[in-house]
């Protein structure tokens, strides 16, 4: 019985990694659609969100099977319940990558706007947070999980830089106000992705220690 349970836990780990790879790809596709002004890539990103939704439901079904059929002990229970929480944040990241792709359909060619490089940097930082957070879950690495949480400050700082730069561009009439508003919304989506990646890392910590981050700090 335990051997079967361990195999199912391994499947859960593999599925979490796969979903992490999927949302990393969704972010990457959304950025490519934005910077490359690529309509086809934007539509692919939007459609890909359905695959992420299906993956969330598959993992949820596996977690429920483990909970109902195997009666896990405390540590296993934390791992499974944390996975259920994590996939909710992961699915929302997929939604936000889709939202970025939708905004890219409204925008023209923005490749010559300086702030695009900062937005691309935000994308890279959030992709790294997602990948490392899901890997920390599988490897049970507290240090990596804490590093992911710390990295959210980098994402927040980039968002502030972009916001201030776009406001100045509007004041100087160097960018159309609606374009600036859309670009600011893109940056806000990445800031939210960073928040969701932070949530994932916090659930990793709970799965290992049995304590929430605010409790562990006390």
Secondary structure as UniProt FT lines:
FT   HELIX           2..35
FT   TURN            36..37
FT   HELIX           39..70
FT   HELIX           74..106
FT   TURN            111..112
FT   HELIX           115..139
FT   HELIX           142..171
FT   TURN            172..173
FT   HELIX           177..209
FT   HELIX           213..216
//
